[in-house]
Amino acid sequence: MNSLSIRRFKNPYVAFLLAFWFFGLVAFPSVAAASLAPSKTSAGTASTGREADMQTVQKALEQKLVAQKLKDYGLTKTEVEAKLPRMSDSDVHQIALLSKKLPQGGDAVGDIVVILIIVILVIVIIKLMNREIVVR
């Protein structure tokens, strides 16, 4: 039966130093304060939340899906743009939050091109490694 032996440190002071160092890291964590800095416009003033929400709503109004839905409800884009400045901040913010949930437009052509480029790169790498591609 083998007994488990624990080797002694050659220098026990190093072990105590490391123990106190780890204790200090755990007991006294460094204080880190993080927050978002306010964004600045080109004029140098901080932009308000309403301005950012208005820009989000304007981008949403440019989408074809939104324009079609407004047309279905009997509203034009100019009528909506005229009503936006008269809305309250909370209403504009709510519309901005809802417009961020809209599906982003685009087609699948870009995705197909990326997939084709990846496939071509894989084939070229395999050919450079003097391997053969066998499809059965």
Backbone hydrogen bonds, N-H to C=O, Kabsch-Sander energy under -0.5 kcal/mol:
donor,donor_aa,acceptor,acceptor_aa,energy
5,S,3,S,-0.5
7,R,5,S,-0.6
14,V,11,N,-1.1
15,A,11,N,-0.8
16,F,12,P,-1.9
17,L,13,Y,-2.4
18,L,14,V,-2.5
19,A,15,A,-2.2
20,F,16,F,-2.5
21,W,17,L,-2.1
22,F,18,L,-2.6
23,F,19,A,-2.2
24,G,20,F,-2.2
25,L,21,W,-1.9
26,V,22,F,-2.0
27,A,23,F,-3.1
28,F,24,G,-2.0
32,A,30,S,-0.6
34,A,32,A,-0.5
41,T,45,T,-2.5
44,G,41,T,-1.5
47,S,39,S,-1.8
52,A,48,T,-1.6
53,D,49,G,-2.5
54,M,50,R,-2.7
55,Q,51,E,-2.1
56,T,52,A,-1.9
57,V,53,D,-2.4
58,Q,54,M,-2.5
59,K,55,Q,-2.1
60,A,56,T,-1.8
61,L,57,V,-2.2
62,E,58,Q,-0.9
63,Q,60,A,-1.3
67,A,63,Q,-2.2
68,Q,64,K,-2.4
69,K,65,L,-2.1
70,L,66,V,-2.6
71,K,67,A,-2.1
72,D,68,Q,-2.2
73,Y,69,K,-1.6
74,G,71,K,-1.1
75,L,70,L,-3.0
80,V,76,T,-1.9
81,E,77,K,-2.4
82,A,78,T,-1.7
83,K,79,E,-1.4
84,L,80,V,-1.7
86,R,83,K,-0.7
87,M,83,K,-0.5
87,M,84,L,-1.5
92,V,88,S,-2.3
93,H,89,D,-2.4
94,Q,90,S,-2.2
95,I,91,D,-2.3
96,A,92,V,-2.3
97,L,93,H,-2.4
98,L,94,Q,-2.2
99,S,95,I,-2.3
100,K,96,A,-1.3
101,K,97,L,-0.6
101,K,98,L,-0.7
102,L,99,S,-0.9
112,I,108,A,-2.4
113,V,109,V,-2.3
114,V,110,G,-2.0
115,I,111,D,-2.3
116,L,112,I,-2.4
117,I,113,V,-2.3
118,I,114,V,-2.2
119,V,115,I,-2.3
120,I,116,L,-2.5
121,L,117,I,-2.4
122,V,118,I,-2.3
123,I,119,V,-2.2
124,V,120,I,-2.5
125,I,121,L,-2.4
126,I,122,V,-2.3
127,K,123,I,-2.3
128,L,124,V,-2.3
129,M,125,I,-1.3
130,N,127,K,-1.5
131,R,126,I,-1.9
134,V,132,E,-0.7
135,V,133,I,-0.5
136,R,134,V,-0.6
